[in-house]
Amino acid sequence: MEHPSLDRANDLWVAGRRDEAVSQLQEMLRLNPGDNSGARYTLAAYLLFLDRDDDLEKLLHQYPDDATSAWAYTTALLAFRRHGDTLETRRLLKTAKQSNKHVPAYLLGDKFPLAESPGYYRPGSETEALHYIGSAMAAWKSTPGAVAWLRANVKPKGRKAAAPKPKGPLALVKTWLKGRLPQQGDVWQADFRQLPTWIGVAGQKVRPWMLLATNPASDLIQTYEVADEEPSPDALWDILARAMQHPSMGKPYRPAELQVRASDRWEYLRPHLEEIGVRLTVVEALDHVDAVLQELSEQLGGAPEPGLLDAPGVTPRLAAAFYEAAAEFFRLAPWKKVGYEGAIRVECDKFQGGPWYAILMGQSGLATGLALYEDLQLLKSLWTGEGDDEKNARRTVATTVTFGEESDIPVADLEAAKRHNWKVARLDAYPAIYHKELGMSMRPPLVPELELMEGVLRAVPDFVSRRRQDDPTKETMSVPAATGELRLVLGWVTEA
């Protein structure tokens, strides 16, 4: 920045003195309403970040003829905050896209911004988009539903050809199968399951369903299918009929028995299978199907990521307490109260090691959450860019929580969260937690790491609301945790 008052506002903002930074810019515009310094763009970004929508609306009305893309995208976002998805908000978004087509790719994560914004830009260019993203991405990410709304209007789902409607167990088909196909004494296994990993399809993360029938004795896949939705009983019948009529090897035939897991869908088909002489047997385990599904799943989406409950000693109760703490942390949004490159020293006598250094993420919009580092000097090296990036990354040891959509967490955690009804602040605020060890390996947190993170998530919002970053006073706090009360000592790191 070249204007001294703008420099001062930026310094206040970086130091976490957010309201003072806003007042500085408002005073600039009062004294210079023509705004030849461009202070209104910085002020608009600050007001967006702080959710001061009334003040932002007044500012936008103060400059109604501003035709820049920054003004257009901010106007569209504010309208969405006020009114949601309407014809008018879509019109405003369309106007914004016409002013600069490059912005959505960065907001949706298709492209990643440069470490530093370019110095100059021309209207409609990608460099102009980078300038806007640098100041407004966090506000877009923090607005409930905004990114999904943008995605729906920028990447509308193409109309897929309608899948053929399943025929199901028609009398004619059953008569044909029983009368035309010989029966052998084989025992088949059949199942339908959702893929345990996310896969990318047309720029979207999805979890398709796998339907298959196998013959364990001959180690054959009789047939399989990948579907977008959970199959109906009629769809299951169709795949079984296809397996009998067109097996992967050999001549068509009917098996003597079909082994399945307990499901209402299979029970619906029981009398129809009996009509064609196939006995339906419910079993506890489908070993052959399990092995085949695992192999097919890994071919499609790789090995599943381990979840919280895969870590030794982590119980649903411990995980539920962490999810509850994370949801409240996200709701309180403490990252909006602090500046950049600030670390909170954390001490806790209950756990070995320490002190730890808590870093709040969310100011830039690239990631939102909290990280607990173990090495302050290494952390400072990361801030200043000293040393080799790869070496610093390998030396880093930290436990990190970030928030994102359901496709951003391991499937194991998503299914456990739904099964146990763990709390989530928003549909785009599922907490992903992992521990980074020396080297480049990452894993789910162990019990002490999870408990410590739970306590820090509960303590930090209150702490930052009372202590500014230039206040070195240590504060002892007691917070509830899954295993009892945790006593933490928190204090801002203020030494150089």
N, C-alpha and C positions, 0 to 999 in steps of 0.2 A: 504494500500500500504506500502511496506517495503523500497522502494528506495526513498531517499530524493528528488530527482528531480521529480519523479512521484508524490510524495506528494505535491510538490510545484505546479506542473501543475494542480493537482486536486483542490488545494486551489484557484488557479486563476480561474478555470472553475466555481467553486461553487460561487465565488464572482461576476461572470458575466463578467470577463475579458477574453473573449473567445479567441481573437487573440493572447494574451500573452501566454495563456495556450498551444495553438498550436505551437507557436514559441519555447516554452520550450521543447516540445517533439521532434520537428524537430531537435533541437540542440542536444538532447540526442542521436538521431539516427545518426547524423553526426559524433559524437564523438565515438559512439559504434554501428557501422552498424550491428554487429552480433546480437544485441538486446537480450541479455540474460535476460533482465528485463521485456520483453514483452511490451515495450512502444508502439510498432506499433499498438497493438490492441486498446489501448486507443486513439491513434492519429487517427486511422481509424474511430472510433466512433465519434470523435469530427468533423472530416472533413465531414462525412456523415450528421451530424446534421446541420452544417453550409452551406451545399450545395456547398462545395468547391470540386467539382467533378474532376477538372483537377489535383489538388493536390492529391486527393485520388487515381486516376488512376496511378500516378507516384509511390505512395507508394505501391500499389498492385504489380506493375511491379518490384519493388525493392526486393520483396520476392516471386518469382514465385513458389517456391517449398513448400510454407506453405500449409499444408493439413488440418488445423483446420477447424471446422465448422464455426467459426466466419469469417474466410477469405472467405470461400465458399459462405456463405449467403451475405456477403458484396459485393463480386464480382458479384453475381447474381443481387442484387439490383442496383448496379451501371450500369450494362449492361441494365437493364430494363429502368433506367433513360435515358440512351443514345439512346436506340434503340426500346424500347417498347416491345410488345409481339411478339417474333420471335422464330423460331426453336432453335436458338442458346441460347437465354435467357431462354427458357424452359429447354434446356439441362443443363445449369448452375444451374438452380433451382433444377432440379432432382439430380444433383451431391451434392448440398447443403443438400437436404433432406436425401440423403444416408449417409451423414456425421453425421447428427443428426436429427432424426425424430420428436423430441419433440418441436422444435422451432415454427413450424407453429401454433400449438394449442394456444400458447401465443400471437402470432401476430394477430390471428383471434378472440381473445377474448373468446375462448372456455375454457381457463384456465387463472387464474390470478396469476401474480408473487408474490413471498413472499415479505414481507416488507423489508427484507435485503437479499442480495445475499449470498449464502453459501460460506464458505471460500475456500473449495477445491472441485475439480471435476475431473472426468475422461472423456476422449473423448467419444462422443456419448451419454453421460448420460443426464438425465433431469437437473441435477445441472449445467452442461455445458451450456445447453439451457438457464437457468436462468441468467447465467453470460452474455450471449450475449444479451438477452432481456433487461437487465438492462441498457445497453449502446446504443442499436440500435433501440429499439422499436419506439422512437420518429421520427427517420429518415424514417422508413418504413411508419409510419402513415402520415408523411408530404409529401411523394412522391405521386403525383397525380396518382391514379389508381393502386398503388402497392399492396394494401391489396386486392382489387378486383381481380387482376391478380393472387395473391397467392391463394386466395380462389378458383378461377376457376381451378387452376392446382393441388390443394390439395384435393378439394371436387368437382370433376366434377359431374355435374348433371346427374343422371341416366336417361337412356332413358325410359321415361314413355310410357306405352302402349297408342297408338294413340286413342283418343276419337272417338267414332262412329260419322261419318259425319251426321249432322242434315238432316233430309229428307225434312222438310218444307211442305208447303201446296200443296201436290200432289193431282191431280184431283181425283184419286182413293180414297184417304183418305177422302177428302171432301164429296164425294158421300156416302161413308160408314157412316161417322158421321151424315150426314143429314138424311140418309135413315134408319139407324139402331137405333139411339139414340133418345129417346123421349126428348121433350123440356119442361123445367119448367120455371116458372116466376122469378127465382132467379137472383139476381144481384151479380156478382163476381167482385173482384178487383185483379189486377195483376201488378207486378212491378219487376224490376231488379235493384239491387244496389250493389255497392262495400262495403264490410264490413268496418265500421267506426273505426276499431281497427286492430292492427297487431296481427297475431297469428304465433306461431312457427310450422313449418312443416319441418321435416328432417334437423333440424339445421338452417333453413332459416326463416326469417320473411316475411310473405306474407299477401296480402289482397285479399281473394277470392271474387267472386261475388255470391250474393244470388238471386235466381230466385224463385218466388212463386206466387201462385194463391190462394185466400181466398174467403170464403163465409161469409160476415159480419152478415147476418141474423141468421145463425146457429152457428156463431163463430167457423168456421172450417177452417183448412188449407187444401185446396183441394189437393195441391201437392207443393213440393219445391225441389230445387236442388242447390248444391254448385258447382260453376265452376271456373276454373283458369282464364278464360278470359271473357271479356265483351261479352255477348251473341249476336249472329246474329239474324235477324228476323226469319230465319228458326228454330233456336234453341228455340226461344220464342214460335213459333207455335207448335213445338213438345211437349213442356211442357204443353201447353194448351190442346192439343189433349190427352195427357196422363191423365190430370186432369179430362177430360170428360169421358174417357174410364175406368179409374181406380181411382175413387175418394177415399179419405181416409175413407169415410163412405157412406153406401147406394149404390144404384144401379147406373150404368152409365147414364148420361143425359147431355143435352146441356143447359147452362144458357140462359136467354133472353138477358142479357146485360153484357158487360165487361167494367169496369171502369179502366182507366189508366191515367198516366201523359202524358203530351205532349212529343212525341218522333217520329222521323222519322221511327223508327223501327215498332212502332205500326201502323203508317199510311200506311206503306207497307202492313201490314196484314189486314187493314180495308176491302178491297173488298173480301178477302178470308173468313173473319169472316161473312160478310154479306151473302155470298153464302150459309153458313150453318145456317143462320137465327139468328146470334148473333150480336147485335147492339154494336158498339164500341163507348164509351163516354169518352171524355177527360175531366178530372176534376182537380181542383186546389189542392185538398188534398185527400189522401187515408188513412183515419184514421185507419181503421182496419189493412191494410197492414203495416202502420207505427208501430202500437203496436206490431204486430207479428214479424216484422223485428227487432225491438229493443230487444225483448225477445230472439230471436234466436241469434242475434249478441252478446248479453251479455253472453249467454251460451257458445258461441264459443271463444270469446276473451275478455270478461269482459266489464265493462262500459267504454265508450270512454273517453280519457283524454280531459279536457278542453283546448282550444287553446287561443291564444292572444286575439282574437276578442270576446271571452266570458267574458273577464274582463270588469267591468263597465267603460265606457268612452273611451276605446281603439278603435280607428277607423282604417280603412285600411290605412289612411295616416300616422298615428303614427307608425303603425306596419311596413309600407314600409320604413320609415326613419330608424327605428331600424335595419331592414334587410340590408339596404344600409350601415349603419355604421359597422355592423357585418361583411359584406363581405369585406369591405376595411381593417378592423382590421385583418381578417384572411389572406388576401393577403399580408399585411405588416409583418406578423409573428413577433410581438414584443417580444414574449417569447424567441426568439433565441438570444436576446440581453441582457438578464438579468440572474442572477444567481438564486440560490435556497433561499427559505425562505426570500424573500424580499417583503415588503409591501409599497405601495404608499398611502400616506395620501391624501384624496380627500375632499375638502370643496366646497360647493355650496350654496350661500345664498338663492337661489330660493326655495329650498325645506327644509321642517322641518327636524330636526334631524341632524345627522352628528357630527363629521366627519366620513367618511367611509374609509375603507382600501381595496385597490385594490390588488388582488393577480393574477399574470399571471400564467396560467397553460399551459404545453406543453413540459417541459423539459424531463419528464419521458416517455411521449407517452401514458400514461394511459388515460389522458384526455387533451383536448386542449380548452382553453377559458380564461375566466376572472370571478373572483368572487369578489363581494363587501361585505365585512364584516362590522358589526357595532361595534364590541367589540375587541379592539386590544389585551387586556390581554388574552381573550379567544383564540384568534388566535395564540398567542405565546404558549399557553398551548397545542394547537393542534400540533404545530411544535415540541415541546419538548417531547410530549407524556405524559405530566403530567396529573394526574387526571383520572377519569374513562371515557373510550371512549364513553359509552352511555350517561353519564351525559353531557359531553362536546357537544355531538351531539344534545342533547335536548336543550341546552342553546344557540346553534348557531342560529343567525339570519343573513341571507345573500341573496343577489340576484346573481344568477349565470347564465352565458352563457357558454355552451359547444357546440362543433361542431361535427357533425357526419353525417351518411348517412340518407336518407329520412325516413328510418324506425326507426330512433332515435328521431324523433320529433312527437308530436301529429298529428294524421291524420287531425284534423281540421286545424292545421297550414300548413300542406303540401298542402291541397286542396286550402286554402286561398292564399298561396304563388303562386300557379300555376294560380289561377283565377285572381289575381291582378298583376301578373308578378313582384313579389318582387325579388330583387337581391339576388343571392347566388353565393359565390366565386367559389365553385366546387360542383360536385354532392355528394361528401363525406364531405361537409362543410355546411350543413344546421344548422342554429343556434337554439338550444333549450334553452329557458330561463324560469326560474322558481324562485319563491321567497320562501325561507325556513323560516318558522316562529318558534317561541318558541314551543318546543315539537317536533313532527316528521312530522307535516303537511307541505305540499308544495302546491303552487297554482301559476297560471299565475300572472305576475307582474301587479300592479295597474299603473295608468297613471304616477304618479311622479317617481315610481321605473323604469318604462320603459324609461322615458325621461332622468333620471340620467344615466342609463346604456348606452343609446345612446351617451350622451355627453362624458362619460368616454372612451367608445370604440373609439371615434374620437380623443380624446386628448392623450391617453396613448402612441400610437406609436411614435408621435413626441417627447413626453416628454422623453421616455427611450432612444431615439436616441441622445439626448443632455445631459442627466444627468446620470452619473454612480451611482451605488447603494451606494457608500460611499460619495456622494455629497448631503448634507442636504439642499441645496438651494431650497427655495420654488419658484414656477413659476406660474404666473397667465396666464391663457389661455382662449381665447374665441373661441368657436367652434359652427358651425351651428347645429341647431336641428329642429325638425318638427315644434315646436311652436315658433321658434325664436332663437336668439343667446343665448348660455349658457356661463356663466362666471364661470370657475373652478379654484381653487387653488390646485396645485399638489406639493408634495414633498416626497422624500424618508424618510421612518421611519428609523432613524439611531441609536436611543438610545437603550440601552440594555434592 
